Amino acid sequence: MDRSLFTAKFKRDYVAASAVVIFCLIVISEVVLAVGIPTYLLRSDIWALQIKRQQLLSSFDSLRNNCNEARIRDTAADEENKIVLWTLNLMANYLRLHRQTISAGEIAEIQQDISDLRLIAARAIQGKTVNQEMELNPQPFLTALTRQVADSFANSKNHESK
């Protein structure tokens, strides 16, 4: 068997060398892209999460400052504002402890809570309250009660006389 038939004889010229170099560059660039794109996306997700954390802290601080600076004349509205401020102080403790480990889902939930608290605080600052006091009129209840007592007393007298 003649081994010369199994080998390819080609000239070593610039075209062949450049083809090999271009092929190697293409393979290397594909490897770089295959590793680099997921790394870049992961890094951009981390930055997006950091931006969400920063926006959360910013909206949280602004609401807390608004509640602290509010001067409310109505006592019920002032009490509601104090409750909102107390809730925000509790949330501040949580955020202080977990600000680096908080997930995107938790950020969304806390952001929703902050927007709900912002609505309550805005109503309180305007002097309106979430819960309105209702004045009760006890007269109909007392009338019905005295009628029942009188009827039962009259019935017991009728039973005793028989």
VOBADO-246793 format. One record per residue: residue in one letter; x, y, z of N, C-alpha, C in turn. Coordinates in steps of 0.02 Angstrom, whole numbers, padded with zeros to 5 digits. Each point is the difference from the previous one (the first is absolute). Example, Ala and Ser with C-alpha at 12.3 -4.5 7.8 and 13.67 -1.06 7.14 Angstrom:
<site 'a',<00660,-00284,00390>,<-00045,00059,00000>,<00045,00060,00000>> <site 's',<-00018,00053,-00036>,<00042,00059,00003>,<-00039,00055,00037>> 
***
This chain:
<site 'm',<00041,-00058,00000>,<-00041,00058,00000>,<00044,00062,00000>> <site 'd',<-00020,00045,-00041>,<00040,00061,-00007>,<-00030,00055,00043>> <site 'r',<00039,00022,00050>,<-00023,00051,00047>,<-00004,00069,-00033>> <site 's',<00028,00011,-00051>,<-00001,00065,-00032>,<-00070,00017,-00025>> <site 'l',<-00041,-00050,-00009>,<-00068,00013,-00022>,<-00044,00029,00056>> <site 'f',<00019,-00013,00063>,<-00041,00022,00056>,<00017,00070,00024>> <site 't',<00054,00029,-00021>,<00018,00067,00022>,<-00013,00049,-00055>> <site 'a',<-00019,00060,00021>,<-00012,00053,-00048>,<00062,00043,-00005>> <site 'k',<00021,00011,-00059>,<00058,00043,-00010>,<-00027,00067,-00023>> <site 'f',<00015,00051,00037>,<-00022,00066,-00021>,<00057,00049,00013>> <site 'k',<-00003,00054,-00036>,<00052,00049,00007>,<-00012,00040,00064>> <site 'r',<00053,00017,00033>,<-00006,00044,00057>,<00007,00071,-00025>> <site 'd',<-00057,00030,-00012>,<00001,00068,-00024>,<-00040,00046,00046>> <site 'y',<-00003,00062,-00017>,<-00033,00050,00042>,<-00076,-00010,00002>> <site 'v',<-00029,-00024,-00052>,<-00072,-00011,-00001>,<-00019,-00056,00049>> <site 'a',<00035,-00053,00000>,<-00015,-00055,00045>,<00012,00021,00073>> <site 'a',<00054,00036,00012>,<00015,00023,00068>,<-00053,00049,00025>> <site 's',<-00021,00045,-00043>,<-00052,00048,00020>,<-00067,-00035,00012>> <site 'a',<-00016,-00053,-00038>,<-00061,-00038,00011>,<00001,-00034,00068>> <site 'v',<00057,-00027,00019>,<00006,-00032,00065>,<-00006,00052,00056>> <site 'v',<00031,00058,-00009>,<-00004,00053,00050>,<-00072,00025,00006>> <site 'i',<-00033,00011,-00055>,<-00070,00024,00002>,<-00045,-00052,00033>> <site 'f',<00011,-00065,-00016>,<-00039,-00052,00032>,<00010,00000,00076>> <site 'c',<00063,00006,00021>,<00015,00002,00072>,<-00032,00061,00033>> <site 'l',<00002,00057,-00033>,<-00032,00061,00027>,<-00075,-00008,00007>> <site 'i',<-00031,-00032,-00048>,<-00073,-00012,00002>,<-00017,-00045,00059>> <site 'v',<00038,-00054,00009>,<-00013,-00046,00056>,<00010,00036,00066>> <site 'i',<00054,00038,00006>,<00013,00037,00063>,<-00055,00051,00013>> <site 's',<-00022,00036,-00051>,<-00052,00050,00010>,<-00066,-00033,00020>> <site 'e',<-00016,-00058,-00028>,<-00061,-00036,00020>,<00004,-00021,00073>> <site 'v',<00057,-00023,00022>,<00008,-00020,00070>,<-00007,00061,00045>> <site 'v',<00031,00056,-00020>,<-00006,00062,00040>,<-00072,00022,00004>> <site 'l',<-00037,-00003,-00055>,<-00071,00020,00001>,<-00042,-00049,00040>> <site 'a',<00016,-00064,-00004>,<-00039,-00050,00037>,<00009,00009,00075>> <site 'v',<00058,00023,00022>,<00012,00011,00071>,<-00018,00072,00019>> <site 'g',<00015,00047,-00043>,<-00008,00070,00016>,<-00071,00025,00004>> <site 'i',<-00044,-00023,-00045>,<-00069,00024,00000>,<-00037,-00020,00064>> <site 'p',<00002,-00063,00022>,<-00034,-00015,00064>,<00030,00038,00059>> <site 't',<00066,00009,-00001>,<00032,00038,00054>,<-00024,00073,00000>> <site 'y',<-00005,00029,-00060>,<-00024,00069,-00006>,<-00072,00005,00022>> <site 'l',<-00042,-00047,-00020>,<-00070,00002,00020>,<-00008,-00008,00076>> <site 'l',<00041,-00044,00029>,<-00002,-00008,00072>,<00020,00064,00035>> <site 'r',<00053,00032,-00026>,<00023,00063,00029>,<-00053,00055,-00009>> <site 's',<-00033,00002,-00057>,<-00052,00052,-00010>,<-00060,-00013,00045>> <site 'd',<-00017,-00065,00013>,<-00054,-00016,00047>,<00018,00023,00070>> <site 'i',<00063,-00008,00018>,<00022,00021,00066>,<-00007,00076,00006>> <site 'w',<00019,00036,-00054>,<-00006,00073,00002>,<-00073,00021,00001>> <site 'a',<-00043,-00036,-00036>,<-00071,00016,00001>,<-00028,-00010,00070>> <site 'l',<00021,-00053,00034>,<-00023,-00012,00068>,<00026,00055,00047>> <site 'q',<00061,00021,-00009>,<00027,00055,00040>,<-00040,00065,-00011>> <site 'i',<-00018,00013,-00063>,<-00039,00060,-00015>,<-00069,-00005,00033>> <site 'k',<-00031,-00059,-00001>,<-00065,-00009,00033>,<00007,00011,00075>> <site 'r',<00055,-00026,00029>,<00011,00010,00072>,<00007,00074,00015>> <site 'q',<00037,00035,-00041>,<00010,00072,00011>,<-00065,00039,-00007>> <site 'q',<-00041,-00018,-00049>,<-00065,00033,-00008>,<-00045,-00014,00059>> <site 'l',<00002,-00061,00025>,<-00039,-00018,00059>,<00020,00043,00060>> <site 'l',<00066,00004,00012>,<00023,00040,00057>,<-00016,00073,-00009>> <site 's',<00004,00025,-00061>,<-00016,00070,-00013>,<-00074,00016,00013>> <site 's',<-00045,-00043,-00025>,<-00072,00013,00011>,<-00017,-00010,00074>> <site 'f',<00033,-00048,00031>,<-00011,-00013,00071>,<00021,00061,00042>> <site 'd',<00060,00027,-00014>,<00024,00058,00037>,<-00043,00062,-00011>> <site 's',<-00023,00010,-00062>,<-00042,00059,-00013>,<-00066,-00005,00038>> <site 'l',<-00031,-00059,00001>,<-00063,-00008,00038>,<00012,00010,00074>> <site 'r',<00054,-00027,00025>,<00015,00007,00071>,<00012,00074,00018>> <site 'n',<00035,00036,-00042>,<00010,00072,00012>,<-00065,00038,-00002>> <site 'n',<-00044,-00016,-00049>,<-00065,00033,-00005>,<-00041,-00011,00064>> <site 'c',<00000,-00061,00025>,<-00038,-00015,00061>,<00030,00035,00061>> <site 'n',<00066,00003,00003>,<00032,00034,00056>,<-00013,00075,00001>> <site 'e',<-00003,00030,-00059>,<-00008,00073,-00005>,<-00072,00022,00001>> <site 'a',<-00047,-00046,-00003>,<-00071,00018,-00004>,<-00024,00029,00066>> <site 'r',<-00036,00055,-00004>,<-00032,00032,00058>,<-00075,-00005,-00011>> <site 'i',<-00031,-00046,00037>,<-00071,-00014,-00010>,<-00039,00023,00060>> <site 'r',<-00054,00036,-00012>,<-00040,00027,00054>,<-00050,-00050,00027>> <site 'd',<-00029,-00041,-00045>,<-00050,-00049,00020>,<00033,-00057,00039>> <site 't',<-00026,-00015,00059>,<00032,-00051,00041>,<-00003,-00070,-00031>> <site 'a',<-00056,-00018,-00029>,<-00007,-00067,-00030>,<00048,-00006,-00059>> <site 'a',<00004,00051,-00041>,<00046,-00002,-00058>,<00072,00000,00024>> <site 'd',<00014,00037,00053>,<00068,00000,00028>,<00019,-00070,00026>> <site 'e',<-00048,-00033,00032>,<00013,-00068,00025>,<00013,-00048,-00058>> <site 'e',<-00038,00007,-00054>,<00012,-00042,-00059>,<00069,00014,-00029>> <site 'n',<00020,00062,-00001>,<00067,00017,-00024>,<00053,-00031,00044>> <site 'k',<-00012,00000,00066>,<00047,-00032,00046>,<00004,-00075,-00011>> <site 'i',<-00056,-00031,-00016>,<00000,-00072,-00014>,<00039,-00014,-00064>> <site 'v',<-00009,00041,-00051>,<00038,-00008,-00062>,<00075,00008,00015>> <site 'l',<00017,00051,00040>,<00070,00012,00017>,<00028,-00058,00041>> <site 'w',<-00039,-00028,00045>,<00022,-00058,00040>,<00013,-00059,-00046>> <site 't',<-00045,-00011,-00048>,<00008,-00055,-00048>,<00064,00011,-00041>> <site 'l',<00011,00062,-00022>,<00060,00014,-00039>,<00063,-00010,00042>> <site 'n',<-00002,00016,00064>,<00058,-00012,00043>,<00015,-00075,00006>> <site 'l',<-00053,-00041,00005>,<00011,-00072,00002>,<00029,-00025,-00066>> <site 'm',<-00025,00028,-00055>,<00027,-00019,-00065>,<00072,00023,-00007>> <site 'a',<00017,00056,00029>,<00069,00025,-00003>,<00048,-00048,00035>> <site 'n',<-00022,-00028,00056>,<00041,-00050,00034>,<00012,-00061,-00045>> <site 'y',<-00053,-00023,-00032>,<00006,-00058,-00045>,<00046,00016,-00058>> <site 'l',<-00009,00058,-00031>,<00041,00019,-00057>,<00073,00009,00020>> <site 'r',<00012,00026,00059>,<00068,00009,00023>,<00035,-00067,00007>> <site 'l',<-00036,-00050,00025>,<00030,-00066,00011>,<00008,-00040,-00065>> <site 'h',<-00047,00008,-00047>,<-00003,-00044,-00059>,<00009,00037,-00066>> <site 'r',<00027,00060,00000>,<00002,00039,-00062>,<00042,-00032,-00054>> <site 'q',<00051,-00039,00017>,<00043,-00031,-00051>,<-00027,-00067,-00024>> <site 't',<-00042,-00032,00039>,<-00024,-00067,-00018>,<-00072,00000,-00024>> <site 'i',<-00031,00057,-00004>,<-00070,00003,-00019>,<-00008,-00016,-00075>> <site 's',<-00050,-00040,-00017>,<-00009,-00022,-00070>,<-00045,00049,-00037>> <site 'a',<-00004,-00010,-00066>,<-00041,00044,-00042>,<-00074,-00006,00019>> <site 'g',<-00022,-00061,00016>,<-00071,-00009,00020>,<-00016,00035,00065>> <site 'e',<00046,-00003,00048>,<-00010,00035,00063>,<00000,00076,-00011>> <site 'i',<00043,00022,-00045>,<00002,00072,-00015>,<-00067,00022,-00028>> <site 'a',<-00029,-00040,-00045>,<-00065,00018,-00029>,<-00055,00001,00053>> <site 'e',<00001,-00048,00046>,<-00050,-00002,00054>,<00007,00061,00046>> <site 'i',<00061,00015,00019>,<00011,00057,00045>,<-00018,00065,-00036>> <site 'q',<00016,00005,-00064>,<-00017,00060,-00039>,<-00076,00009,-00001>> <site 'q',<-00038,-00055,-00007>,<-00073,00004,00001>,<-00025,00022,00069>> <site 'd',<00031,-00027,00052>,<-00019,00021,00068>,<00014,00074,00010>> <site 'i',<00056,00024,-00026>,<00017,00071,00007>,<-00050,00044,-00037>> <site 's',<-00021,-00022,-00059>,<-00049,00040,-00037>,<-00068,00000,00037>> <site 'd',<-00018,-00056,00031>,<-00062,-00002,00040>,<00005,00047,00060>> <site 'l',<00057,-00003,00034>,<00011,00044,00058>,<00003,00074,-00022>> <site 'r',<00025,00013,-00060>,<00003,00068,-00025>,<-00071,00028,-00009>> <site 'l',<-00047,-00042,-00023>,<-00069,00022,-00007>,<-00032,00016,00068>> <site 'i',<00013,-00044,00049>,<-00028,00011,00067>,<00030,00064,00030>> <site 'a',<00066,00009,-00008>,<00033,00060,00027>,<-00025,00063,-00034>> <site 'a',<-00011,-00004,-00065>,<-00025,00060,-00036>,<-00069,00019,00025>> <site 'r',<-00043,-00049,00012>,<-00067,00016,00027>,<00006,00029,00071>> <site 'a',<00046,-00028,00040>,<00008,00025,00068>,<00027,00071,00000>> <site 'i',<00046,00015,-00045>,<00029,00067,-00004>,<-00054,00051,-00020>> <site 'q',<-00047,-00023,-00042>,<-00055,00044,-00019>,<-00053,00007,00055>> <site 'g',<00008,-00037,00054>,<-00047,00004,00056>,<-00056,-00050,-00006>> <site 'k',<00003,-00043,-00050>,<-00052,-00051,-00008>,<00026,-00065,00030>> <site 't',<-00045,-00041,00023>,<00021,-00063,00030>,<-00029,-00058,-00040>> <site 'v',<00031,-00056,00006>,<-00024,-00060,-00033>,<-00064,-00024,00033>> <site 'n',<-00001,00001,00066>,<-00058,-00020,00039>,<-00037,00061,00025>> <site 'q',<-00062,00006,-00018>,<-00040,00056,00023>,<-00037,-00020,00063>> <site 'e',<-00002,00045,00048>,<-00038,-00013,00061>,<-00074,00008,-00015>> <site 'm',<-00039,-00046,00027>,<-00072,00003,-00008>,<-00030,00012,00068>> <site 'e',<-00048,00044,00003>,<-00033,00012,00063>,<-00060,-00048,00006>> <site 'l',<00000,-00034,00054>,<-00054,-00048,00011>,<-00057,00033,00038>> <site 'n',<-00060,-00017,-00020>,<-00060,00024,00034>,<-00028,-00058,00041>> <site 'p',<00009,00000,00065>,<-00022,-00058,00041>,<-00075,00000,00014>> <site 'q',<-00035,00053,-00018>,<-00070,00007,00019>,<-00044,-00057,-00026>> <site 'p',<00004,-00019,-00065>,<-00043,-00056,-00022>,<00014,-00065,00037>> <site 'f',<00064,-00014,00014>,<00018,-00060,00037>,<-00028,00002,00071>> <site 'l',<00007,00058,00033>,<-00024,00006,00068>,<-00077,-00005,00003>> <site 't',<-00034,00029,-00049>,<-00074,-00004,-00003>,<-00021,-00073,-00007>> <site 'a',<00032,-00036,-00047>,<-00018,-00071,-00010>,<00016,-00041,00062>> <site 'l',<00055,00015,00033>,<00020,-00037,00060>,<-00050,00013,00057>> <site 't',<-00019,00063,00010>,<-00047,00014,00054>,<-00068,-00031,-00015>> <site 'r',<-00020,-00001,-00064>,<-00063,-00032,-00018>,<00003,-00074,00015>> <site 'q',<00057,-00033,-00016>,<00008,-00071,00013>,<-00002,-00014,00076>> <site 'v',<00035,00041,00037>,<00002,-00009,00072>,<-00070,00010,00030>> <site 'a',<-00034,00051,-00024>,<-00068,00014,00025>,<-00047,-00057,-00017>> <site 'd',<00006,-00026,-00063>,<-00044,-00056,-00020>,<00015,-00062,00041>> <site 's',<00064,-00014,00011>,<00017,-00060,00038>,<-00021,00008,00073>> <site 'f',<00005,00062,00027>,<-00022,00013,00068>,<-00076,-00009,00005>> <site 'a',<-00036,00025,-00051>,<-00073,-00007,00000>,<-00020,-00073,-00007>> <site 'n',<00036,-00038,-00040>,<-00016,-00071,-00007>,<00014,-00038,00064>> <site 's',<00053,00018,00035>,<00015,-00035,00063>,<-00052,00018,00053>> <site 'k',<-00026,00060,00000>,<-00053,00020,00047>,<-00064,-00039,-00015>> <site 'n',<-00014,-00009,-00066>,<-00061,-00037,-00019>,<00007,-00073,00022>> <site 'h',<00058,-00029,-00006>,<00010,-00070,00020>,<-00005,-00007,00077>> <site 'e',<00023,00049,00036>,<-00003,-00003,00073>,<-00072,00006,00025>> <site 's',<-00039,00041,-00033>,<-00069,00010,00023>,<-00044,-00059,-00014>> <site 'k',<00017,-00042,-00046>,<-00042,-00059,-00015>,<00011,-00055,00045>> 
***
